[in-house]
Amino acid sequence: MNNNFSFNGIKKPYITTVKKERPVFTRVNRRFLYIPGRPGAHLEGTDYDIRIQPVTVWVNAENGQSLQKVKEDMASWLITNEPAELVFEDEPDRIYYAVVEGGLDLEELVNYGFGVITFVCPDPYKHTSEFTKAFTGNSVSIRNLGTAEAKPIFEMEVLTPVTYAMVENQEKKYMMIGQPYDVTAQQPFVREELAFDKLGNSLSGWSQGLSVDGGVVDGLFYINGSAFRAQTYGANATAWHGPAIQQSLPELLTDFKVQTFFTVKPKTEKSFGRAELYLLNAGGQKIAKLAMKNIGSDGGSNVGEVMLRNEASGDQEVMIRTPGIRERLWNNFYGVLRLERSNGIYKAYIAMVDTKTGQYHTAWHAEFRDEGNVYDDQLAAVQLHLGAYAGLQWIEDIAIHRVTVYKINQPFVNEVPYIAYPGDTIVFDMVNENVLINGESRIDLKDFGGEYFTLKSNLNDIRVLPSGSFQAKARYRERYK
């Protein structure tokens, strides 16, 4: 008899399900508008309540002492911060997303326990496993067999440069980013032109760095896989010290976007260090810095930093200096730091990157308008630096993975910028109501009339535009009331 269940992908052998209470459907709450003088009421809308599923269980342990250990194990298993998958063995093709509410008071008899686990599903629907359907050319037909509408995710690999990307259903509901252009009056243009791209797989072309903030250049870099890492930090015992290398750009840039990927992962609370990227002018002076560092007295939080410099005047503008929205948020940091300048407006950005999905998260951004042209030096070179402080333990896992620099071109009145290029990935995520390019949210590009839509029960016809520009697929889970 299929009596058990799994929660959060785990099934416990010491649990036997005695009784399950699963409603036929979740509670339906109708909203009515009553109008004086008119019979009955007007149905304004419908709300679906949470789903509550009590499960009575029998717990079998070897002896009284192990029963107490089993109770600790159950607490570790069942208490989650977010809804987790709940699957019953007699309904293996349906998934609930649940959290446990209330306590679990077991009636104990030597090595046995008897009690009720109350699962609450904030999302009231049953779900199937995920389906994937590839587009044929620009379109796909999806038959949703669920009794409720499904929320799809559309993934589009870019094949040709595009100024916009759109996904549309048979009801002409659509989601779009970017802007189509009128072929008779407009033309596309490359706003961000790649000028410099260096992976951490070679030291060729790099020369010794000249200076770093608050310390000295010492030690050596080496290549480990696809990352620049410190082989030695030198021997300075009183200040910052570590290797630095620099390289000139092919041309001087007035408007630019610089992006780098760092790993900064202290393994103990007594590990200190920093990863830094300096932007240099033609005279080798620092005009900006992007950094991730851990300098707390107790090995506290990683702090992200983006600042502008004018070394001739001594001016400095700190755009970002923070551990994120809370302390220690970035302490296991692998992510991106970015600085962009266009027409005197600076934009700074820091975010972690999920190594499994490639999505950016826990982001922080800032903007600054250089109205006095204090920080308008042209960008001529970049300098990498990994640092340790005095004689303290350095960060064990710290690296610089990649540095890219883009020249920002300014459009004429009849030009529309490309938003994506071959090899990029665009995702229209109707589940989380987000649009991403290469893992980064780009809601700023969303068309005003676009909306997140669902897959209706039965047949759905979907197409992507512009034609011939994408290799696309849809992912979705059927849902049942």
C-alpha positions, 0 to 999 in steps of 0.5 A: 500500500502506497502510504508514505510521502516525500517532502523537500525531496526526502522520504523518511523510513521511520514514518508511516502515514496513517491518515491524509486529509486532502480536499477535492479542491481548495476553498473558493471565496467569491466576492460579491457586490450588493447594490441597494434596490437590486435583487441578488448581487454582482459577482466581482471576483474569485479568490482561491484560498491556501490549501491545508493538508493534515497528515497523521503519521506513525513514527517507529524508532528503535528505542526511547532514546533514538525516538528523541533523536528521530524527533530532532531529525524530523524538525530539521527535515520539516522546518523550511523557510520556503515552500518545498515539494510535497509528494504522496506515494499514491499520487506520484505525478502531482507535486504540492508546494508546502510548508509545515505550520504549527507544532508536532506533538507526538503521543509517545509509547516507548519507541513509537510516536503518533501525531499530525503534521499540518502541511500548508500550501500557499500555492493552492494548485497541484503541479506536474513535473516540468514539461519542455516544448521546443519551437519549430521556427518561430512558433509552437503549439502547447496543449495544457491538460491541466484544469488551471492555467499554467505559467510558462518560461520561454527561453530564447537563444539569440541567433542574430542581433536584435533590437527587440524580442517578443513572445505572443499568444493566440489572444494577441497578449504579448511580452516584449523588450526593446524596440522594433525599428521602421526599416524605411526611416530607422536603422539599428546600431551597436550601442555597446561595442566590445573593446577589451575582453580578458579571461583569467586564462593567460598572463600574456599582455599584462605588465606589472601594476604601479600602485594600489590604495593603502599599500604596495604592489608585491607578489605574483599572479598565477593562472588557475583554470580560468581565473587570476589568483595570487601565487604570493602576496609579498612580505609587507607586514604593516599594510595592504600588499599583493600582486597587481597587473595592468593592460592598456585598451586599444583606444581611449574611451569617453563613454564606456561600460566596464564589467568584472567577475570576482570570487571572494569567499572567506572560509573563516571569520579571521580571513581578510583580503580584497579583489580590486579592478582599477580604471586608469587614465592615459597618465596611469592615474586612477579614475575609478575602482571596483572592489569586493573586500573583507576588512572587518575586525572579526572577519565580518561582512564582505563589502562591495565598493564602486568609487570615482576618482580625480587624483589631480584634484583629490576629489572622490565620489563613493557610489557604492560601499555596502555589504548589501541589504544586510550584513554578511549577504555577500560573504560567499561572493561570486558575482559581477561588478560593473561601472558604466559612463554615458553622457556624464551619467555613471551607473554602478552595479554589483550582484551575485551570480547563481552558478547553476542557473546563471541568474543574477541576484542580491543586487545593488545599484547606484547612479551619479550625474557628474554635473561639474565634469569632475570625473570625465577623464578618458579610460585608457587602461585597467589594473587587477589587484588581489590584496592581503592585509599586514600579516593577517590570514588572507582569503583562501578563495579569492580570484578575478575571472574576467574583465570586459570593456565596452565602448558606448556609442551614442545614437543618431535620432534615427537609430535604434540600439541592439539589445542582444547578440548571437550567443545571448539568452533571453528569458521571459519568465511568466512564473516570477514575472521577470525578463532576463538577458544572460541571467540579468533582469532587464525589466528596464527594457520592457515595452509599456503594453507588454504583460505576463500571460499564462497558458490556457487549459487546452491548446495554446499557439505561441510565436516569437519575434522577430522571425528567424532570430531565435532558437526557442523553447517553452518550459511549464508545469501543468496545474490542477485545481 
